[in-house]
């Protein structure tokens, strides 16, 4: 095998390894969903291949411990067979809290909203402030019949329903959830952007027209940006993409900016911004 091959396994192998440990580090009392990929049978050095039978998903800390020899081969195999999250739901916290977070939801932008996305009078995505005045994100993701899939409150989240895949990088700044049988998917990512990088991003996604009010509203750089895209089906189906926000009834809104308020989608599919 060519030594130039990436140590990061291909997407299909990563998915197998995530599902095997129920989307969290399998070490007892850990369960962190921010996973890396450990080669142990055989070790990466000397084999340079991605065989999921000889690999295990671990959090970054336990991966480092495994590299140092903390776990035997039989112990790692046992972690694959009996992961900690077999009977425990994955949960974690994003440590991204700021005085000001720019929300990039679909193709629209929000600053300091009382809500970001309200659907049929239900707050689906919103921002709150802690006693220190720092903003954090809350999110309510459900199936069509209202059963919870993911609940996030002030950046603390827990997976509550059955999903096909949950993907979180070890940088702990992103979350992807896929429930294809329900038609649900969600991509969430935090990042810190300089003035120049945010300008370039907005011009690429939208137009120069909305850059001016966004720029005027931000006083400190770099700024924390939270991007949310997905397909939500409760209580009304809504798609959030980089091109637009659209309800299944045909209402569409894109490339808008609002400070101090959010987007409401009504039962009939109508949109109020």
PAKOLRO-764261 format. One record per residue: x, y, z of N, C-alpha, C in turn. Coordinates in steps of 0.2 Angstrom, whole numbers, padded with zeros to 4 digits, always signed. Last residue first. Layout:
N
XYZXYZXYZ;...
***
This chain:
273
-0205+0187+0039-0198+0188+0041-0197+0195+0044;-0216+0173+0037-0215+0180+0040-0208+0181+0042;-0223+0163+0025-0217+0165+0029-0218+0172+0031;-0235+0149+0024-0233+0156+0023-0227+0158+0028;-0239+0136+0027-0233+0137+0023-0231+0144+0022;-0249+0135+0036-0251+0135+0029-0245+0136+0024;-0242+0137+0048-0245+0130+0046-0247+0130+0039;-0228+0148+0045-0235+0146+0047-0237+0139+0045;-0212+0152+0050-0216+0149+0045-0222+0146+0048;-0202+0166+0054-0208+0162+0056-0211+0159+0050;-0186+0171+0058-0191+0169+0053-0196+0165+0056;-0182+0185+0069-0181+0179+0066-0186+0177+0060;-0173+0199+0077-0179+0195+0075-0177+0189+0071;-0161+0206+0078-0166+0207+0083-0172+0203+0082;-0158+0208+0061-0155+0209+0067-0161+0210+0072;-0157+0199+0046-0162+0203+0051-0158+0203+0057;-0156+0198+0028-0153+0199+0035-0157+0202+0039;-0157+0186+0015-0160+0191+0019-0156+0192+0025;-0156+0175+0005-0152+0181+0005-0155+0187+0009;-0174+0170+0003-0166+0169+0002-0163+0176+0003;-0188+0160+0004-0185+0167+0006-0178+0165+0005;-0204+0154-0002-0197+0154-0002-0194+0161+0000;-0217+0142-0002-0215+0149+0000-0207+0148+0001;-0222+0129-0005-0219+0134-0010-0217+0140-0008;-0225+0120+0005-0231+0123+0001-0228+0128-0004;-0213+0117+0010-0216+0112+0005-0222+0115+0001;-0203+0131+0011-0208+0127+0014-0210+0122+0009;-0186+0136+0011-0192+0135+0007-0196+0130+0011;-0172+0146+0009-0176+0143+0014-0183+0142+0011;-0158+0144-0002-0164+0147+0000-0167+0143+0006;-0144+0140-0004-0148+0144-0009-0154+0147-0007;-0140+0132+0006-0136+0138+0005-0139+0143+0000;-0156+0127+0014-0150+0126+0010-0146+0133+0009;-0168+0120+0022-0163+0126+0023-0157+0124+0019;-0185+0116+0021-0178+0115+0019-0174+0121+0019;-0198+0110+0030-0194+0116+0028-0188+0113+0026;-0214+0104+0035-0208+0103+0031-0205+0109+0029;-0220+0108+0051-0221+0109+0044-0214+0108+0041;-0215+0105+0064-0222+0103+0062-0224+0104+0055;-0205+0093+0055-0210+0095+0060-0209+0102+0063;-0195+0092+0046-0201+0090+0044-0207+0091+0049;-0180+0099+0038-0184+0098+0044-0191+0096+0042;-0165+0098+0032-0172+0096+0030-0176+0094+0036;-0152+0110+0032-0155+0104+0033-0162+0103+0030;-0139+0120+0040-0143+0118+0034-0146+0112+0036;-0131+0133+0049-0136+0128+0049-0140+0127+0043;-0117+0140+0055-0121+0139+0049-0125+0133+0051;-0112+0153+0065-0115+0146+0066-0119+0145+0059;-0097+0162+0068-0103+0161+0063-0105+0154+0064;-0089+0175+0077-0091+0168+0077-0097+0167+0072;-0077+0186+0069-0084+0184+0072-0085+0177+0072;-0061+0193+0073-0066+0189+0069-0072+0188+0073;-0069+0209+0077-0067+0203+0072-0061+0199+0075;-0083+0218+0082-0077+0215+0084-0076+0209+0079;-0095+0223+0077-0090+0228+0079-0083+0225+0081;-0108+0222+0065-0102+0218+0069-0097+0223+0071;-0116+0230+0058-0119+0227+0064-0113+0224+0069;-0110+0233+0046-0111+0238+0051-0113+0236+0058;-0110+0220+0040-0104+0223+0042-0105+0228+0047;-0124+0219+0038-0121+0214+0042-0114+0217+0045;-0126+0230+0029-0129+0230+0035-0126+0225+0040;-0117+0225+0018-0116+0232+0021-0120+0232+0028;-0121+0213+0013-0115+0213+0016-0115+0220+0021;-0132+0213+0005-0133+0212+0012-0127+0212+0016;-0127+0216-0008-0132+0220-0005-0133+0219+0003;-0118+0207-0013-0115+0213-0010-0120+0217-0006;-0127+0191-0011-0125+0197-0015-0121+0202-0010;-0123+0175-0007-0128+0180-0009-0126+0185-0013;-0111+0167-0008-0118+0164-0006-0124+0168-0008;-0101+0176-0011-0101+0169-0014-0109+0166-0014;-0103+0186-0002-0103+0187-0009-0104+0181-0013;-0101+0179+0010-0107+0181+0009-0108+0183+0002;-0087+0175+0009-0092+0170+0009-0099+0173+0008;-0081+0188+0009-0080+0183+0003-0086+0178+0003;-0084+0192+0022-0086+0196+0016-0086+0191+0010;-0077+0182+0029-0085+0183+0030-0087+0187+0023;-0064+0185+0026-0067+0179+0024-0075+0179+0025;-0063+0199+0031-0062+0197+0024-0065+0190+0022;-0065+0197+0045-0069+0202+0040-0069+0200+0033;-0063+0180+0049-0061+0187+0049-0066+0191+0044;-0073+0168+0058-0071+0171+0052-0069+0178+0053;-0075+0153+0066-0073+0160+0067-0070+0163+0061;-0089+0142+0066-0082+0144+0064-0081+0151+0066;-0100+0128+0068-0097+0134+0071-0090+0135+0068;-0113+0119+0060-0105+0121+0060-0104+0127+0063;-0124+0107+0056-0123+0112+0060-0115+0113+0061;-0136+0099+0046-0128+0100+0046-0128+0107+0050;-0148+0086+0045-0146+0092+0048-0138+0093+0048;-0162+0078+0038-0155+0079+0039-0153+0086+0042;-0176+0067+0036-0172+0072+0040-0165+0072+0039;-0184+0057+0031-0182+0063+0026-0179+0069+0030;-0185+0046+0038-0189+0051+0040-0189+0057+0035;-0175+0039+0032-0181+0036+0032-0187+0041+0034;-0163+0046+0035-0166+0046+0028-0173+0043+0028;-0157+0055+0045-0162+0051+0047-0166+0050+0040;-0142+0062+0051-0145+0059+0045-0150+0054+0047;-0132+0076+0057-0137+0070+0058-0141+0068+0052;-0117+0083+0061-0121+0081+0056-0126+0075+0058;-0109+0096+0069-0113+0091+0070-0117+0089+0064;-0094+0105+0075-0099+0103+0070-0103+0097+0072;-0083+0106+0083-0087+0112+0081-0092+0111+0076;-0074+0097+0088-0080+0099+0092-0083+0105+0090;-0063+0092+0082-0063+0099+0083-0069+0101+0087;-0067+0079+0078-0064+0080+0085-0063+0087+0087;-0084+0080+0071-0076+0080+0070-0073+0081+0077;-0098+0070+0070-0095+0075+0074-0087+0075+0073;-0112+0062+0064-0105+0064+0063-0103+0070+0066;-0123+0049+0064-0122+0056+0068-0114+0057+0067;-0136+0040+0055-0129+0042+0056-0128+0049+0060;-0149+0036+0057-0144+0032+0053-0137+0034+0054;-0157+0036+0073-0154+0039+0067-0150+0034+0063;-0170+0037+0085-0166+0033+0081-0164+0037+0074;-0168+0051+0097-0172+0046+0093-0167+0042+0089;-0160+0059+0105-0166+0056+0108-0169+0050+0104;-0145+0066+0109-0148+0062+0104-0154+0058+0107;-0142+0082+0116-0143+0075+0117-0147+0072+0111;-0132+0096+0119-0137+0092+0115-0136+0085+0117;-0129+0113+0124-0129+0106+0127-0134+0102+0123;-0132+0126+0119-0126+0122+0116-0125+0115+0119;-0145+0128+0125-0139+0132+0127-0132+0128+0125;-0150+0113+0121-0152+0119+0125-0146+0122+0127;-0157+0102+0109-0151+0106+0111-0153+0112+0115;-0162+0086+0104-0163+0092+0108-0157+0095+0110;-0167+0076+0091-0161+0079+0094-0164+0085+0098;-0179+0069+0090-0173+0066+0087-0167+0069+0091;-0196+0066+0097-0189+0070+0097-0184+0066+0094;-0210+0065+0087-0206+0061+0092-0199+0065+0091;-0219+0070+0078-0217+0074+0084-0213+0071+0089;-0221+0064+0066-0226+0063+0071-0225+0066+0078;-0210+0067+0059-0216+0070+0057-0221+0069+0062;-0197+0070+0072-0200+0067+0067-0207+0070+0065;-0187+0085+0077-0192+0080+0078-0194+0076+0071;-0177+0096+0086-0177+0092+0079-0182+0086+0081;-0173+0111+0092-0178+0105+0093-0179+0102+0086;-0160+0120+0100-0163+0117+0094-0167+0111+0095;-0150+0134+0104-0155+0129+0106-0158+0127+0100;-0134+0142+0108-0139+0139+0103-0144+0134+0106;-0129+0157+0116-0128+0150+0115-0135+0147+0111;-0120+0172+0121-0125+0168+0117-0124+0161+0116;-0117+0179+0137-0114+0175+0131-0120+0171+0127;-0120+0185+0149-0122+0188+0142-0119+0185+0136;-0119+0178+0160-0113+0182+0158-0114+0186+0152;-0130+0170+0160-0130+0176+0165-0124+0180+0164;-0133+0167+0142-0132+0165+0149-0131+0171+0154;-0146+0169+0130-0140+0172+0133-0139+0169+0140;-0151+0160+0115-0152+0163+0122-0145+0165+0125;-0159+0157+0100-0152+0159+0103-0154+0162+0110;-0166+0143+0091-0166+0150+0094-0160+0151+0098;-0177+0134+0081-0170+0136+0082-0170+0143+0085;-0190+0131+0084-0186+0126+0082-0179+0127+0083;-0204+0135+0093-0197+0138+0092-0192+0132+0090;-0219+0135+0085-0215+0131+0089-0208+0134+0087;-0228+0141+0077-0228+0143+0084-0224+0139+0088;-0225+0135+0064-0231+0134+0067-0231+0135+0075;-0208+0138+0068-0213+0134+0063-0219+0133+0067;-0195+0149+0069-0201+0147+0072-0206+0144+0067;-0179+0152+0070-0184+0149+0066-0189+0146+0070;-0174+0161+0079-0171+0161+0073-0176+0158+0068;-0179+0174+0091-0179+0167+0088-0176+0167+0082;-0173+0186+0094-0177+0182+0099-0179+0175+0097;-0156+0187+0087-0163+0186+0086-0167+0184+0093;-0143+0192+0085-0146+0194+0091-0154+0193+0090;-0144+0191+0068-0140+0194+0073-0144+0195+0079;-0144+0181+0053-0147+0184+0059-0142+0186+0064;-0147+0177+0036-0142+0179+0041-0146+0182+0047;-0150+0164+0024-0152+0170+0027-0147+0171+0034;-0150+0152+0018-0146+0157+0015-0147+0164+0018;-0149+0142+0032-0151+0142+0025-0146+0147+0022;-0142+0153+0043-0147+0148+0043-0150+0148+0036;-0131+0159+0051-0131+0158+0044-0136+0152+0043;-0129+0170+0064-0132+0164+0062-0133+0164+0055;-0116+0177+0073-0119+0178+0067-0122+0171+0065;-0115+0180+0090-0114+0175+0085-0119+0177+0079;-0108+0189+0103-0112+0190+0097-0110+0184+0092;-0102+0185+0114-0107+0190+0115-0111+0191+0109;-0102+0167+0113-0099+0173+0112-0104+0179+0114;-0097+0150+0113-0101+0155+0116-0098+0162+0115;-0094+0134+0110-0094+0141+0106-0099+0145+0109;-0093+0122+0115-0090+0127+0119-0090+0134+0115;-0106+0110+0114-0102+0115+0110-0100+0120+0115;-0108+0094+0122-0109+0102+0122-0104+0105+0118;-0117+0079+0121-0111+0083+0121-0113+0090+0122;-0122+0062+0119-0124+0069+0121-0117+0072+0122;-0130+0047+0115-0125+0051+0114-0127+0058+0116;-0138+0037+0128-0139+0041+0122-0133+0046+0121;-0134+0020+0132-0134+0027+0134-0134+0031+0128;-0131+0007+0129-0137+0008+0133-0138+0016+0135;-0120+0008+0121-0125+0003+0119-0132+0005+0123;-0110+0017+0124-0116+0020+0122-0121+0015+0120;-0099+0008+0126-0102+0012+0132-0109+0014+0130;-0099-0007+0116-0098+0000+0117-0102+0003+0123;-0095-0021+0113-0099-0019+0119-0097-0011+0121;-0087-0023+0102-0092-0027+0103-0097-0024+0108;-0077-0013+0104-0081-0013+0097-0087-0017+0098;-0071-0017+0116-0075-0010+0115-0079-0010+0109;-0066-0029+0112-0071-0029+0117-0075-0022+0117;-0055-0024+0104-0060-0028+0101-0067-0028+0106;-0048-0018+0114-0051-0014+0109-0056-0018+0105;-0044-0029+0122-0048-0024+0125-0052-0020+0120;-0036-0036+0113-0042-0039+0115-0047-0034+0118;-0025-0027+0112-0029-0028+0106-0036-0031+0108;-0026-0016+0126-0023-0021+0122-0028-0022+0116;-0023+0002+0129-0027-0004+0128-0024-0009+0124;-0012+0010+0129-0016+0009+0135-0021+0003+0135;-0002+0013+0120-0003+0007+0122-0007+0005+0128;-0003+0026+0113+0003+0025+0118+0003+0018+0121;-0014+0025+0106-0008+0025+0102-0002+0024+0107;-0023+0025+0116-0023+0019+0113-0016+0019+0109;-0022+0039+0120-0020+0034+0125-0019+0027+0121;-0026+0045+0108-0019+0046+0110-0017+0041+0115;-0040+0040+0109-0035+0038+0104-0028+0039+0105;-0044+0047+0120-0043+0039+0121-0039+0037+0115;-0044+0060+0115-0040+0058+0121-0039+0051+0121;-0053+0059+0104-0046+0061+0103-0042+0059+0109;-0063+0044+0105-0062+0051+0105-0055+0053+0105;-0063+0031+0092-0062+0034+0099-0062+0041+0099;-0068+0017+0083-0069+0025+0083-0068+0026+0091;-0056+0005+0077-0061+0007+0081-0062+0015+0082;-0051-0008+0066-0051-0001+0068-0056+0000+0073;-0052-0020+0060-0046-0019+0064-0045-0012+0066;-0063-0019+0052-0063-0025+0057-0057-0024+0062;-0061-0009+0043-0065-0008+0049-0064-0013+0054;-0046-0006+0036-0050-0012+0037-0054-0011+0043;-0037+0003+0027-0042+0005+0031-0047-0001+0032;-0019+0004+0027-0025+0002+0024-0030+0003+0030;-0005+0004+0032-0007+0009+0027-0014+0007+0024;+0005-0005+0038-0001-0008+0034-0004-0003+0029;+0015+0003+0044+0016-0004+0042+0011-0007+0038;+0005+0011+0055+0012+0011+0052+0013+0003+0051;-0008+0006+0060-0007+0010+0054+0000+0009+0051;-0008-0011+0066-0007-0004+0067-0006+0000+0060;-0020-0023+0059-0014-0021+0062-0013-0013+0063;-0027-0017+0072-0026-0024+0070-0026-0025+0062;-0028-0003+0074-0025-0007+0079-0023-0014+0077;-0032+0013+0071-0030+0007+0068-0026+0003+0073;-0045+0024+0075-0039+0021+0078-0038+0014+0074;-0051+0040+0072-0051+0033+0069-0044+0029+0071;-0062+0050+0082-0056+0049+0078-0056+0042+0076;-0076+0060+0087-0073+0054+0086-0067+0055+0081;-0087+0066+0097-0081+0069+0093-0076+0064+0092;-0095+0061+0107-0097+0059+0100-0091+0062+0095;-0090+0052+0121-0090+0058+0117-0091+0056+0110;-0091+0041+0130-0096+0042+0125-0096+0048+0121;-0086+0037+0145-0084+0043+0140-0090+0044+0136;-0089+0027+0153-0090+0033+0156-0087+0039+0151;-0078+0016+0143-0083+0017+0149-0083+0024+0152;-0076+0019+0126-0073+0018+0133-0078+0020+0138;-0082+0022+0114-0084+0016+0117-0081+0015+0124;-0088+0038+0109-0082+0034+0111-0084+0029+0115;-0103+0036+0098-0099+0039+0104-0093+0035+0106;-0111+0030+0089-0110+0037+0088-0106+0040+0094;-0111+0016+0092-0117+0020+0093-0116+0027+0093;-0100+0010+0087-0100+0012+0094-0106+0016+0096;-0105+0007+0074-0103+0001+0078-0102+0003+0085;-0106+0020+0068-0112+0016+0069-0111+0010+0074;-0093+0023+0066-0097+0027+0070-0103+0023+0073;-0088+0013+0057-0085+0014+0064-0090+0018+0068;-0096+0016+0046-0097+0009+0049-0094+0010+0056;-0092+0029+0043-0099+0028+0045-0100+0021+0048;-0078+0026+0039-0080+0031+0045-0087+0029+0048;-0081+0019+0028-0078+0016+0033-0079+0020+0040;-0086+0029+0019-0090+0023+0021-0087+0019+0027;-0076+0039+0018-0083+0040+0021-0086+0034+0024;-0060+0032+0022-0065+0034+0017-0072+0035+0021;-0049+0037+0036-0052+0032+0031-0058+0035+0027;-0034+0046+0036-0041+0047+0037-0045+0042+0033;-0022+0044+0031-0023+0041+0037-0031+0041+0039;-0020+0043+0013-0022+0047+0019-0024+0042+0025;-0005+0037+0006-0013+0036+0007-0014+0040+0013;+0008+0036+0005+0005+0043+0004-0002+0042+0005;+0012+0023+0005+0012+0026+0011+0009+0033+0011;+0003+0011-0004+0006+0017-0004+0006+0021+0002;+0004-0006+0000+0000+0000+0000+0004+0006+0000;
***
